[in-house]
Amino acid sequence: MTAKESIIHKITSSKNKPHLDFTLKYKTEIFTTNLFYTLFDANACVAKNIEQLKVDFDEIYKLACKTKECSGNLIWDKFLSKLPDILEDLNLDAQELVNNDPASNNIEEVYLAYPGFFAIAIYRFSHELYLLKIPLIPRLMSEYAHSKTGTDIHPGATIGKHFFIDHATGTVIGETCIIKNYVKIYQGVTLGALQVSKDLEGKKRHPTVENNVTIYANATILGGETIIGENSIIGGNVWITTSIPKNSLVYHNPETKLKTKK
């Protein structure tokens, strides 16, 4: 055996997941992009695209299940039936961005250019598949949006209507987070867990955000028992690990020191 053959043999034998197929990853990304365009691109033929999406979904579903005998037709039909409602929710999200962002000139700009809207859209797609208990695909979709926007929304999170993420970069929303209606979030916000431990799997680890809450840049809110009461405003750079009553204003009070010249 040559040195090169020895190296190849060692690499091959050391692969602990010999059946791992990265085709699933990039085909899921293509499926996700085409799904977004089908719902929003005026030039897309919805009937034709839906048929192709069905074929593509069946392919990635078989890859995710690791068996060619596994068919995604029933799952696809359930997901397809939810698309009109998803689109309606996304149109509300887009309008919320237009209504609240003074930099937004029109709703077309939101659909075409806002990373926060794209991240929300992919979340809403992946969340429905997550509820259908599809392996791998929902997480691959959310990570695709993460790579494109810098926004990390776990597909297991529960997010209500009229959701707003501005700038989006660095936003993290954990698996068991609950966000209700008319919530606005800015860049760098973390809605996370107080601790990372495998024995917490399946438990509520991430906060609940009630209706009509605004959370400004780089705020960190942690813990499954933490509730941000409705109509509250959370200022930038705050660190929160306990519940906040409704109608609250929470802010960080910086200390400014001036240097004096000698």
Secondary structure, 3 states (H helix, E strand, C coil): CCHHHHHHHHHHHHCCCCCCCCHHHHHHHHHHHHHHHHHHCCCCCHHHHHHHHHHHHHHHHHHHHCCCCCCCHHHHHHHHHHHHHHHHHHHHHHHHHHHHCCCCCCHHHHHHHCHHHHHHHHHHHHHHHHHCCCCCHHHHHHHHHHHHHCCEECCCCEECCCCEECCCCCCEECCCCEECCCCEECCCCEEECCCCCHHHCCCCCCCEECCCCEECCCCEEECCCCEECCCCEECCCCEECCCECCCCEECCCCCCCCCCCC
